[in-house]
Amino acid sequence: MLRSAFLTAAFLASAGAQPMIDQALDLLTKTHKIRDAAMSPDGRKVAWVQDGLHWTELTSGAVPKTITACSAKCTSTAPAWSPDSSRIAFLSDADKKGQPQLYIAGVGQGKNGPPKRLTNLTGHLQDIHWSPDGRSLALLFAENAPHSIGPVEAIVPELGVIAEKIFVQRLAIVDPATGSVRQISPANIHVYEYDWSPDSKFLVYSAAPPPGDDNWYIAELYTIDAASGSVQHLFKPDLQIASPRWSPDGKTIAFIGGLMSDEGSVGGDIFTVPVNGGAATNITHARKSSPSWIRWLSSSDTLLVLNHAMGSTVLETIDLKGHANTLWSGAETTEISGDERTGAVIRSSWAQPPELWAGQTGKWTQITHVNADRKPLWGEAKSVEWKSDKFDVQGWLLLPGKYDPARRYPLIVVPHGGPSSEKRPAWPTPFFDLAMLSARGYFVFYPNFRGSFGQGEAFTRANVKDFGYGDLRDILAGVDKVVREYPIDDKRIGLAGWSYGGYMTMWAVTQTNRFRAAVAGAGVSDWESYYGENSIDQWMIPFFGASVYDDPAIYAKSSPINFIKNAKTPTLVLVGELDGEVPPPQSREFWHALKAFGIKTEMVIYQGEGHVFHAPDHIQDVMRRTVNWFDKNMPATP
């Protein structure tokens, strides 16, 4: 295990100065983060989080205002507008660092007073929604949970007698007048997402028995009476579900359903089910896109939908018969709030750092300019399409930062995590975002191989019971395409990925010698042992078709460790000490085998980190080691 001081000193001693990478890391670290955009129901105001909680009116010359619950530094998040657009509810740890409470503040027309604290709870709070009548606030509350809960966070070290510590997230109702709190959902059911009925008397929610991280994959739909707590089971889906939404006429629940490998990474088809129960109807069957966010329009027969589509983002309206109308599309990543008339969006691409835009839907006006001085150090992005087996596959290629077509450059291939995910253009983040290799003088290639979102459910399900095989064929066909069309040195191609991308890296170096060097972050080396080690084994059943105890062969055929004698590629292995999603033994097993067969390798375990890292020195060390590994193992030909 490596401590922070050792990481920094050891790396700098071995790697030497890397001014361009240090400059890129500094740029990304100093980029202002914008999140939690919230459009007011009247379409006249917008709130957002950016180094604090802010709101502004959508009128020319309006000056943004800050809402704070503390005199010193504190964190405020999750703004939610009241139905009459006169108040904002939000979370803040103003009274105790790390412990959010629910606050409410008046806004506009002389109502800008100090926020009022409503709760005094201990645990994790999130996801605030006003009831349509404005008389209640709902939120999700995990009592006594010590920090944010989720599969990518660091797990509690397992010592002594192993007994899983479970925190159940429940649906709670808060009275904005008195601050009284009622937990209304059953104490033995973990709630993930919810929505109010239009009459404010009921809520629909997705939930499963605890543990919450694991059983998200088998969540079902329920309705609950807000007053009595009486629960009715509504629907048991075949696969994963997200974004339950109650129609304005009170008759229908819409939700996104499909094959999803990670909670929060949403894609699938749109389904509707009657509130009184019955079969679900798929209104987007066979469409070549993956809806990731939905909300009803006022008519109750049409939804506003944000889609993954061939590596880009598309905003559409889709009616209950599946007829779609495109409102906007762009090669960027977009977080949206609003309706078909007005909306607020956080927009980001490789060329544009995140900023808030708002106004007429699809014709938004830029609201913030906090990152105006941030300019990309990486190169231009190109969308690439190719054929692989029967599939049309798409990916993104970043050109080197100072591109000269007369030169030949090395290439780094970056398979994304998931596998149910998709690489879309977005301003890079500091943690294992290899766009900065472009600033270093590499081409960087992001293939959206089969199993990705963006081309409909058939494409997302195309790697079921086939991990590694078809995915790798797609990747290699894409590599052939970009090598033919760009000045890439075919002898200097590297591979790097995290999570499922880390698995694909481990798999690829046991299947081909095409890659000169590799970096495997939090990868799976042995699906059979992984089944019993990870904290979210429920995700594996839909992809492998059975548990490892019922069909070990299907797990064995896709395990890199079973082909380790084929490996020849120098491979750097990285993982967090407390990663419950892909535990460190998976990385150690692969590193140990490479070492046993004399393959150049190095392994780093980062103290206290989970699946996603938070400590800045660890994040920087990961990036510097990755760059250094490729620089040393893919040297330019003399």
PLY file of the C-alpha trace (Angstrom):
ply
format ascii 1.0
element vertex 638
property float x
property float y
property float z
element edge 637
property int vertex1
property int vertex2
end_header
0.00 0.00 0.00
1.36 3.41 -0.93
0.95 6.54 1.14
0.55 9.99 -0.41
4.02 11.36 0.41
5.70 8.25 -0.97
3.64 8.42 -4.14
4.66 11.96 -4.92
8.32 11.63 -4.01
8.82 8.25 -5.66
7.16 9.30 -8.87
9.00 12.57 -9.25
12.29 10.81 -8.60
11.63 8.17 -11.27
9.66 10.07 -13.91
11.34 13.43 -14.09
9.55 16.61 -15.09
6.56 16.43 -17.41
5.60 20.08 -17.92
2.78 19.46 -20.40
1.05 16.87 -18.21
1.50 19.02 -15.12
-0.02 21.91 -17.05
-2.97 19.76 -18.15
-3.57 18.48 -14.61
-3.47 22.03 -13.31
-5.98 23.10 -15.96
-8.41 20.32 -15.07
-8.02 20.81 -11.33
-8.81 24.53 -11.64
-11.81 24.06 -13.95
-14.92 25.12 -12.06
-17.45 22.33 -11.61
-21.08 23.18 -12.39
-23.87 20.80 -11.42
-27.43 20.43 -10.16
-29.04 22.79 -12.69
-32.68 23.40 -11.76
-35.18 25.31 -13.90
-38.02 27.00 -12.01
-41.53 25.76 -12.88
-42.50 29.18 -14.26
-39.53 29.07 -16.65
-38.22 32.45 -15.45
-35.41 31.49 -13.08
-32.60 28.97 -12.82
-30.55 27.67 -9.89
-27.28 25.78 -9.94
-24.29 24.71 -7.85
-20.83 26.11 -8.60
-18.59 26.75 -5.60
-21.85 27.41 -3.75
-25.56 27.66 -4.56
-26.67 30.37 -7.01
-29.80 31.48 -8.83
-30.72 34.12 -11.37
-33.68 35.41 -13.30
-33.68 34.84 -17.06
-33.90 38.50 -17.93
-31.37 40.68 -19.66
-28.89 42.15 -17.21
-29.99 40.00 -14.26
-27.24 39.54 -11.68
-26.80 36.03 -10.22
-27.44 35.78 -6.48
-25.86 33.42 -3.97
-27.80 31.48 -1.34
-25.76 30.43 1.67
-26.68 28.91 4.99
-23.32 29.62 6.66
-20.92 32.47 7.36
-17.84 30.31 6.76
-17.16 27.75 4.04
-19.81 25.06 3.66
-21.24 22.88 0.92
-24.73 23.43 -0.54
-26.26 21.15 -3.17
-29.43 19.79 -4.77
-31.60 22.91 -5.30
-35.30 22.18 -5.80
-37.85 24.87 -6.74
-41.26 25.08 -5.11
-44.19 24.71 -7.54
-44.89 28.46 -7.39
-41.17 29.24 -8.08
-40.91 31.41 -4.95
-38.74 29.14 -2.78
-35.71 26.89 -3.15
-35.13 23.85 -0.97
-31.55 22.60 -0.81
-29.05 20.60 1.23
-26.21 22.18 3.19
-23.67 21.10 5.81
-23.61 24.60 7.32
-23.98 23.35 10.90
-21.68 20.33 10.77
-19.18 19.60 8.02
-20.11 16.48 6.11
-23.62 16.25 7.57
-26.15 17.85 5.21
-29.49 19.16 6.41
-32.52 20.37 4.48
-32.90 24.14 4.14
-35.42 26.41 2.43
-34.95 29.96 1.14
-37.29 32.51 -0.42
-36.23 34.02 -3.76
-37.28 37.08 -5.72
-39.67 39.99 -5.11
-38.38 40.88 -1.66
-38.34 37.28 -0.43
-34.55 36.97 -0.29
-34.07 36.31 3.40
-31.66 34.00 5.24
-32.32 30.29 4.62
-34.30 28.36 7.21
-33.05 24.97 8.39
-35.82 22.37 8.38
-34.17 19.15 9.59
-31.80 17.88 12.26
-31.00 14.42 10.93
-28.01 12.09 11.16
-27.16 10.24 7.96
-27.12 10.74 4.22
-29.76 12.92 2.51
-30.34 13.39 -1.22
-32.84 13.87 -4.06
-35.30 16.59 -2.94
-38.70 16.97 -4.64
-41.59 19.29 -3.73
-45.08 17.86 -3.86
-47.09 19.42 -6.72
-49.33 21.24 -4.21
-46.27 22.76 -2.47
-47.28 21.48 0.97
-44.60 18.81 1.38
-41.02 18.01 0.51
-39.80 14.49 -0.15
-36.21 13.26 0.01
-34.19 10.07 0.35
-32.66 9.48 3.78
-30.20 6.78 4.86
-30.24 7.09 8.63
-26.81 6.98 10.34
-24.98 6.44 7.04
-21.53 8.01 7.67
-20.99 9.29 4.13
-22.32 9.19 0.59
-23.49 5.71 -0.23
-22.85 4.02 -3.56
-20.86 1.18 -5.14
-17.97 3.37 -6.33
-17.25 4.72 -2.83
-14.63 3.15 -0.57
-15.95 0.23 1.45
-15.46 -0.16 5.20
-12.40 -2.37 5.86
-13.45 -5.91 6.67
-11.83 -6.96 9.92
-12.76 -9.47 12.61
-16.05 -11.30 12.22
-17.41 -10.23 8.85
-20.86 -8.70 9.21
-22.07 -6.38 6.51
-23.03 -2.93 7.79
-26.21 -2.00 5.96
-27.72 1.46 5.72
-31.23 1.45 4.26
-32.21 4.48 2.21
-35.86 5.34 2.80
-38.36 7.81 1.41
-39.06 10.64 3.86
-41.64 13.45 3.85
-40.80 16.84 5.39
-43.32 19.53 6.34
-41.81 22.84 5.10
-43.79 24.78 7.71
-42.71 22.84 10.80
-39.71 20.75 9.69
-41.31 17.53 10.93
-39.93 14.42 9.21
-41.74 11.14 8.51
-39.98 8.13 7.00
-42.82 6.53 5.08
-41.33 3.67 3.07
-40.78 0.28 4.77
-37.69 0.01 6.97
-36.56 -3.16 5.16
-36.66 -1.73 1.62
-33.95 0.42 0.00
-35.38 3.20 -2.20
-33.43 4.45 -5.23
-35.61 6.94 -7.15
-39.13 8.31 -6.84
-41.71 10.77 -8.17
-44.88 12.40 -6.83
-48.37 11.78 -8.19
-49.97 14.93 -9.66
-52.48 15.13 -6.78
-49.67 14.99 -4.17
-51.29 12.01 -2.43
-49.02 9.21 -3.62
-45.47 8.54 -4.78
-44.00 5.96 -7.12
-40.55 4.59 -6.33
-38.03 1.96 -7.37
-36.74 -0.20 -4.53
-35.31 -3.54 -3.46
-34.35 -5.27 -0.21
-30.94 -4.21 1.16
-28.01 -4.13 0.61
-28.77 -1.20 -1.64
-25.62 -1.19 -3.78
-26.06 -4.83 -4.78
-29.81 -5.07 -5.18
-30.31 -2.02 -7.39
-30.06 -4.54 -10.21
-33.27 -6.27 -9.11
-35.27 -3.20 -8.09
-39.03 -3.15 -8.70
-41.68 -0.43 -8.88
-44.05 0.42 -6.03
-46.56 3.13 -5.17
-47.07 4.45 -1.66
-49.74 6.54 0.04
-47.98 9.67 1.34
-50.30 9.93 4.37
-50.71 6.33 5.51
-47.57 4.68 4.12
-49.67 1.95 2.49
-47.60 0.30 -0.28
-48.77 -1.32 -3.50
-46.47 -3.37 -5.73
-46.72 -2.05 -9.28
-44.28 -3.82 -11.59
-41.42 -6.33 -11.65
-39.14 -5.60 -14.64
-37.04 -8.10 -16.58
-33.90 -5.98 -16.28
-32.78 -2.77 -14.57
-35.00 0.30 -14.19
-34.43 4.03 -13.71
-36.27 7.37 -13.72
-39.86 6.47 -12.71
-42.14 9.35 -13.74
-45.86 9.80 -12.91
-47.95 11.23 -15.77
-49.81 14.55 -15.27
-53.21 12.86 -15.68
-52.33 10.40 -12.89
-52.94 7.29 -15.00
-49.50 6.13 -16.14
-45.96 5.57 -14.89
-43.11 5.90 -17.40
-39.62 4.55 -16.72
-36.39 3.59 -18.49
-35.68 -0.13 -18.55
-32.81 -2.08 -20.01
-29.48 -3.79 -19.48
-27.50 -1.45 -17.20
-24.24 -2.43 -15.54
-23.88 0.51 -13.12
-26.32 2.42 -10.94
-26.48 5.96 -12.28
-25.32 5.01 -15.77
-28.72 4.97 -17.45
-29.73 3.73 -20.89
-32.41 1.48 -22.32
-35.93 1.74 -23.69
-38.87 3.79 -22.42
-41.70 1.78 -20.90
-45.12 2.79 -19.61
-47.27 0.88 -17.14
-50.79 1.70 -15.87
-50.90 3.04 -12.31
-53.52 0.41 -11.46
-51.20 -2.35 -12.66
-50.82 -4.40 -15.80
-48.32 -5.14 -18.53
-45.63 -2.62 -19.48
-45.50 -1.18 -23.00
-42.19 -0.46 -24.71
-42.67 2.74 -26.70
-39.11 2.91 -28.11
-38.61 -0.69 -29.21
-35.87 -1.14 -31.84
-34.91 2.55 -31.90
-31.20 3.18 -32.53
-30.61 5.25 -29.41
-30.54 4.87 -25.62
-32.78 7.19 -23.55
-31.00 8.34 -20.38
-33.45 10.93 -18.92
-37.21 11.48 -19.26
-39.98 13.75 -18.05
-43.64 14.05 -18.98
-44.97 17.01 -20.89
-48.25 18.58 -19.78
-50.33 16.60 -22.28
-49.75 13.15 -20.64
-49.23 11.54 -24.05
-45.69 12.80 -24.76
-42.34 12.68 -23.00
-39.26 14.88 -23.21
-36.30 12.53 -23.66
-32.51 12.92 -23.53
-30.79 10.21 -25.59
-27.39 8.67 -26.05
-27.07 8.39 -29.85
-23.92 7.25 -31.70
-21.57 9.04 -29.34
-23.61 12.25 -29.15
-26.60 13.66 -27.27
-30.09 14.13 -28.71
-33.06 15.89 -27.05
-36.44 14.72 -28.38
-40.12 14.55 -27.67
-41.55 11.02 -27.99
-45.26 10.25 -27.83
-46.83 7.06 -26.49
-46.90 5.57 -29.99
-43.14 6.04 -30.33
-43.23 8.98 -32.73
-40.23 11.23 -32.11
-39.43 14.85 -32.87
-35.86 16.09 -32.47
-35.52 19.39 -30.61
-31.72 19.55 -30.42
-28.62 17.41 -30.90
-24.95 17.96 -30.24
-21.56 16.29 -29.91
-21.36 17.00 -26.21
-22.45 15.83 -22.78
-25.53 17.55 -21.39
-27.29 17.60 -18.02
-30.81 19.01 -18.35
-33.68 20.39 -16.27
-36.92 21.81 -17.63
-39.57 21.04 -20.22
-40.27 21.43 -23.94
-40.60 25.22 -23.58
-37.75 26.32 -21.31
-34.87 24.50 -19.77
-31.50 24.72 -18.04
-28.58 22.67 -19.27
-24.98 22.15 -18.24
-23.06 21.73 -21.48
-19.57 20.34 -21.93
-17.43 19.05 -24.79
-13.73 18.50 -25.47
-13.57 22.04 -26.86
-15.89 23.70 -24.30
-15.49 23.48 -20.51
-18.71 23.14 -18.51
-21.02 26.15 -18.40
-24.68 26.69 -17.58
-27.11 27.62 -20.34
-30.83 28.32 -20.00
-33.89 29.62 -21.84
-35.92 28.37 -24.75
-35.38 24.64 -25.11
-32.82 23.87 -27.80
-31.99 27.57 -28.17
-30.46 28.17 -24.76
-28.48 31.27 -23.80
-25.22 30.98 -21.89
-25.67 32.02 -18.24
-22.26 31.39 -16.67
-18.79 32.18 -18.01
-16.76 30.89 -15.06
-14.50 28.74 -17.26
-14.10 31.23 -20.11
-10.32 31.35 -19.70
-9.93 27.55 -19.85
-8.58 26.48 -23.24
-8.00 22.87 -24.28
-4.43 21.60 -24.44
-5.56 18.45 -26.26
-6.35 18.19 -29.94
-9.44 18.25 -32.12
-12.00 15.44 -31.79
-13.15 13.39 -34.78
-16.08 10.97 -34.88
-15.05 7.66 -36.46
-17.37 4.93 -37.77
-16.52 1.42 -38.94
-17.95 -2.06 -39.54
-17.29 -4.98 -37.21
-19.07 -8.29 -37.79
-22.69 -7.25 -38.42
-22.43 -4.02 -36.42
-21.91 -0.39 -37.28
-19.58 0.89 -34.57
-18.69 4.46 -33.62
-15.92 6.01 -31.57
-14.06 9.25 -30.97
-10.49 10.09 -31.92
-8.58 12.94 -30.30
-5.77 14.30 -32.45
-2.48 15.24 -30.77
-2.49 18.66 -29.13
0.00 20.20 -31.59
-0.94 18.15 -34.60
1.30 18.04 -37.68
-0.06 15.65 -40.33
3.45 15.25 -41.72
4.57 13.51 -38.51
3.78 10.02 -37.21
2.35 9.69 -33.72
1.72 6.98 -31.13
-1.88 5.96 -30.34
-3.55 5.12 -27.01
-6.81 3.13 -27.16
-9.18 3.73 -24.23
-12.10 1.28 -23.78
-14.74 2.78 -21.49
-16.11 1.35 -18.27
-19.48 -0.26 -17.85
-19.81 -2.08 -20.20
-23.25 -0.41 -20.35
-21.96 3.10 -20.96
-20.77 5.26 -23.82
-17.95 7.71 -24.48
-19.33 11.10 -25.48
-17.48 14.38 -25.87
-16.95 16.10 -22.52
-14.42 18.38 -20.90
-11.92 16.03 -19.23
-11.88 15.39 -15.49
-8.68 14.83 -13.50
-9.32 11.16 -12.59
-8.02 8.77 -15.25
-9.18 10.90 -18.15
-6.64 10.15 -20.83
-7.52 13.12 -23.04
-4.44 14.73 -21.57
-2.31 12.15 -23.39
-3.32 14.10 -26.48
-1.61 17.10 -24.91
1.46 14.89 -24.55
1.53 14.14 -28.28
-0.55 10.98 -28.61
-3.63 10.17 -30.65
-6.30 8.98 -28.18
-9.04 6.64 -29.44
-12.31 5.94 -27.58
-14.28 3.06 -29.21
-17.96 2.61 -28.35
-17.84 -1.16 -28.84
-20.80 -3.55 -28.63
-22.34 -3.45 -25.17
-22.32 0.36 -25.22
-25.29 2.69 -25.09
-26.12 4.79 -28.12
-27.51 2.31 -30.66
-30.46 0.72 -28.92
-30.95 -2.29 -26.69
-29.90 -4.92 -29.25
-26.45 -3.32 -29.46
-26.21 -2.89 -25.66
-27.03 -6.59 -25.18
-24.68 -7.80 -27.92
-21.92 -8.81 -25.48
-24.13 -10.87 -23.17
-22.38 -14.21 -22.48
-19.57 -12.99 -24.74
-17.44 -10.61 -22.67
-14.14 -9.84 -24.37
-14.66 -11.57 -27.68
-16.91 -9.37 -29.81
-15.88 -6.28 -27.83
-12.23 -6.81 -28.73
-13.02 -7.49 -32.39
-14.83 -4.15 -32.49
-11.87 -2.38 -30.88
-9.27 -3.94 -33.17
-11.35 -3.14 -36.27
-11.55 0.47 -35.08
-7.79 0.57 -34.53
-7.27 -0.68 -38.10
-9.57 2.09 -39.34
-7.76 4.96 -37.62
-4.30 3.59 -38.48
-5.28 3.56 -42.17
-6.64 7.10 -42.13
-4.31 9.01 -39.78
-0.51 9.29 -39.41
-0.23 6.74 -36.60
2.85 4.63 -35.95
1.43 1.09 -36.02
4.31 -0.10 -33.80
3.47 2.36 -31.01
-0.12 1.54 -30.00
-1.01 1.39 -26.32
-4.16 0.42 -24.39
-5.56 1.76 -21.12
-8.88 1.49 -19.28
-10.57 1.58 -15.87
-13.21 -0.80 -14.49
-14.68 -2.66 -17.49
-12.05 -0.79 -19.49
-9.47 -2.25 -17.11
-10.91 -5.71 -17.76
-10.77 -5.14 -21.52
-7.12 -4.10 -21.13
-6.29 -7.28 -19.21
-8.24 -9.33 -21.73
-6.66 -7.71 -24.79
-3.07 -8.31 -23.70
-3.85 -12.03 -23.30
-5.47 -12.23 -26.77
-3.20 -10.14 -29.01
0.28 -8.66 -29.13
-0.96 -5.63 -31.07
-0.40 -3.31 -28.10
3.08 -2.15 -27.12
2.14 -1.12 -23.55
-0.95 -1.20 -21.35
-2.42 0.30 -18.17
-5.18 -1.68 -16.40
-7.09 0.26 -13.74
-9.44 -1.63 -11.38
-9.76 -4.48 -13.87
-11.25 -7.97 -13.54
-8.76 -10.77 -14.20
-10.85 -13.78 -13.13
-14.64 -13.63 -13.38
-15.00 -16.83 -11.33
-13.22 -15.54 -8.24
-14.56 -12.01 -8.79
-18.13 -13.27 -8.31
-17.38 -14.09 -4.68
-15.19 -11.05 -3.99
-17.13 -8.03 -5.21
-19.92 -6.20 -3.38
-22.38 -5.99 -6.32
-22.56 -9.53 -7.72
-26.23 -9.07 -8.77
-25.07 -7.14 -11.83
-23.47 -10.26 -13.31
-26.55 -12.48 -13.69
-28.09 -10.66 -16.70
-24.73 -10.54 -18.48
-23.62 -14.14 -17.85
-27.06 -15.75 -17.77
-26.52 -17.60 -14.49
-24.51 -17.41 -11.29
-20.94 -18.70 -11.28
-22.11 -21.63 -9.15
-24.58 -22.72 -11.82
-22.44 -22.09 -14.93
-18.74 -21.59 -14.10
-17.72 -22.27 -17.70
-19.36 -19.10 -19.03
-17.30 -17.10 -16.53
-14.09 -19.00 -17.22
-14.16 -18.47 -20.97
-13.94 -14.67 -20.57
-11.36 -14.58 -17.76
-7.97 -13.09 -18.76
-6.14 -15.15 -16.14
-6.96 -18.33 -18.07
-5.00 -17.01 -21.05
-2.16 -15.35 -19.14
0.57 -17.38 -20.85
-0.20 -15.50 -24.07
0.61 -12.11 -22.52
3.73 -10.26 -23.67
2.70 -6.61 -23.18
4.28 -4.47 -20.41
1.32 -3.67 -18.13
0.89 -1.19 -15.30
-1.81 -2.28 -12.81
-3.63 0.28 -10.60
-6.40 -0.13 -8.01
-7.91 1.40 -4.86
-7.32 -0.31 -1.52
-11.03 -0.25 -0.55
-12.59 -0.87 -3.96
-15.66 -3.03 -3.36
-16.85 -2.93 -6.97
-13.62 -4.46 -8.34
-11.58 -5.57 -5.31
-7.75 -5.38 -5.31
-7.19 -9.17 -5.41
-8.30 -9.09 -9.06
-5.48 -6.70 -9.90
-2.96 -8.51 -7.74
-3.76 -11.85 -9.36
-3.09 -10.43 -12.82
0.08 -8.60 -11.72
1.40 -11.71 -9.97
0.88 -13.84 -13.06
2.60 -11.34 -15.36
5.53 -11.21 -12.95
5.69 -15.00 -12.77
6.06 -15.22 -16.54
8.65 -12.47 -16.75
6.41 -9.80 -18.29
7.32 -6.23 -17.35
4.74 -5.03 -14.85
4.17 -2.78 -11.88
1.28 -2.59 -9.44
0.12 0.32 -7.27
-2.56 0.06 -4.56
-3.86 3.45 -3.43
-4.58 3.74 0.27
-8.17 4.45 1.31
-9.54 4.76 -2.24
-12.62 3.03 -3.63
-13.51 2.41 -7.26
-13.34 6.15 -8.00
-10.52 8.12 -6.37
-10.95 11.33 -4.38
-7.55 12.27 -2.95
-5.93 14.83 -5.30
-2.40 13.46 -4.84
-3.58 9.96 -5.75
-5.46 11.24 -8.80
-2.38 13.10 -9.99
-0.11 10.15 -9.33
-2.34 7.86 -11.41
-2.11 10.20 -14.36
1.61 10.82 -14.10
2.39 7.11 -13.77
0.18 6.32 -16.74
1.91 8.86 -18.97
5.33 7.79 -17.77
4.51 4.12 -18.47
3.61 4.83 -22.09
6.54 7.20 -22.60
9.00 4.56 -21.37
7.47 1.49 -23.01
6.50 3.03 -26.37
9.61 5.04 -27.24
9.89 6.70 -30.63
11.75 4.70 -33.25
15.27 6.17 -33.71
0 1
1 2
2 3
3 4
4 5
5 6
6 7
7 8
8 9
9 10
10 11
11 12
12 13
13 14
14 15
15 16
16 17
17 18
18 19
19 20
20 21
21 22
22 23
23 24
24 25
25 26
26 27
27 28
28 29
29 30
30 31
31 32
32 33
33 34
34 35
35 36
36 37
37 38
38 39
39 40
40 41
41 42
42 43
43 44
44 45
45 46
46 47
47 48
48 49
49 50
50 51
51 52
52 53
53 54
54 55
55 56
56 57
57 58
58 59
59 60
60 61
61 62
62 63
63 64
64 65
65 66
66 67
67 68
68 69
69 70
70 71
71 72
72 73
73 74
74 75
75 76
76 77
77 78
78 79
79 80
80 81
81 82
82 83
83 84
84 85
85 86
86 87
87 88
88 89
89 90
90 91
91 92
92 93
93 94
94 95
95 96
96 97
97 98
98 99
99 100
100 101
101 102
102 103
103 104
104 105
105 106
106 107
107 108
108 109
109 110
110 111
111 112
112 113
113 114
114 115
115 116
116 117
117 118
118 119
119 120
120 121
121 122
122 123
123 124
124 125
125 126
126 127
127 128
128 129
129 130
130 131
131 132
132 133
133 134
134 135
135 136
136 137
137 138
138 139
139 140
140 141
141 142
142 143
143 144
144 145
145 146
146 147
147 148
148 149
149 150
150 151
151 152
152 153
153 154
154 155
155 156
156 157
157 158
158 159
159 160
160 161
161 162
162 163
163 164
164 165
165 166
166 167
167 168
168 169
169 170
170 171
171 172
172 173
173 174
174 175
175 176
176 177
177 178
178 179
179 180
180 181
181 182
182 183
183 184
184 185
185 186
186 187
187 188
188 189
189 190
190 191
191 192
192 193
193 194
194 195
195 196
196 197
197 198
198 199
199 200
200 201
201 202
202 203
203 204
204 205
205 206
206 207
207 208
208 209
209 210
210 211
211 212
212 213
213 214
214 215
215 216
216 217
217 218
218 219
219 220
220 221
221 222
222 223
223 224
224 225
225 226
226 227
227 228
228 229
229 230
230 231
231 232
232 233
233 234
234 235
235 236
236 237
237 238
238 239
239 240
240 241
241 242
242 243
243 244
244 245
245 246
246 247
247 248
248 249
249 250
250 251
251 252
252 253
253 254
254 255
255 256
256 257
257 258
258 259
259 260
260 261
261 262
262 263
263 264
264 265
265 266
266 267
267 268
268 269
269 270
270 271
271 272
272 273
273 274
274 275
275 276
276 277
277 278
278 279
279 280
280 281
281 282
282 283
283 284
284 285
285 286
286 287
287 288
288 289
289 290
290 291
291 292
292 293
293 294
294 295
295 296
296 297
297 298
298 299
299 300
300 301
301 302
302 303
303 304
304 305
305 306
306 307
307 308
308 309
309 310
310 311
311 312
312 313
313 314
314 315
315 316
316 317
317 318
318 319
319 320
320 321
321 322
322 323
323 324
324 325
325 326
326 327
327 328
328 329
329 330
330 331
331 332
332 333
333 334
334 335
335 336
336 337
337 338
338 339
339 340
340 341
341 342
342 343
343 344
344 345
345 346
346 347
347 348
348 349
349 350
350 351
351 352
352 353
353 354
354 355
355 356
356 357
357 358
358 359
359 360
360 361
361 362
362 363
363 364
364 365
365 366
366 367
367 368
368 369
369 370
370 371
371 372
372 373
373 374
374 375
375 376
376 377
377 378
378 379
379 380
380 381
381 382
382 383
383 384
384 385
385 386
386 387
387 388
388 389
389 390
390 391
391 392
392 393
393 394
394 395
395 396
396 397
397 398
398 399
399 400
400 401
401 402
402 403
403 404
404 405
405 406
406 407
407 408
408 409
409 410
410 411
411 412
412 413
413 414
414 415
415 416
416 417
417 418
418 419
419 420
420 421
421 422
422 423
423 424
424 425
425 426
426 427
427 428
428 429
429 430
430 431
431 432
432 433
433 434
434 435
435 436
436 437
437 438
438 439
439 440
440 441
441 442
442 443
443 444
444 445
445 446
446 447
447 448
448 449
449 450
450 451
451 452
452 453
453 454
454 455
455 456
456 457
457 458
458 459
459 460
460 461
461 462
462 463
463 464
464 465
465 466
466 467
467 468
468 469
469 470
470 471
471 472
472 473
473 474
474 475
475 476
476 477
477 478
478 479
479 480
480 481
481 482
482 483
483 484
484 485
485 486
486 487
487 488
488 489
489 490
490 491
491 492
492 493
493 494
494 495
495 496
496 497
497 498
498 499
499 500
500 501
501 502
502 503
503 504
504 505
505 506
506 507
507 508
508 509
509 510
510 511
511 512
512 513
513 514
514 515
515 516
516 517
517 518
518 519
519 520
520 521
521 522
522 523
523 524
524 525
525 526
526 527
527 528
528 529
529 530
530 531
531 532
532 533
533 534
534 535
535 536
536 537
537 538
538 539
539 540
540 541
541 542
542 543
543 544
544 545
545 546
546 547
547 548
548 549
549 550
550 551
551 552
552 553
553 554
554 555
555 556
556 557
557 558
558 559
559 560
560 561
561 562
562 563
563 564
564 565
565 566
566 567
567 568
568 569
569 570
570 571
571 572
572 573
573 574
574 575
575 576
576 577
577 578
578 579
579 580
580 581
581 582
582 583
583 584
584 585
585 586
586 587
587 588
588 589
589 590
590 591
591 592
592 593
593 594
594 595
595 596
596 597
597 598
598 599
599 600
600 601
601 602
602 603
603 604
604 605
605 606
606 607
607 608
608 609
609 610
610 611
611 612
612 613
613 614
614 615
615 616
616 617
617 618
618 619
619 620
620 621
621 622
622 623
623 624
624 625
625 626
626 627
627 628
628 629
629 630
630 631
631 632
632 633
633 634
634 635
635 636
636 637
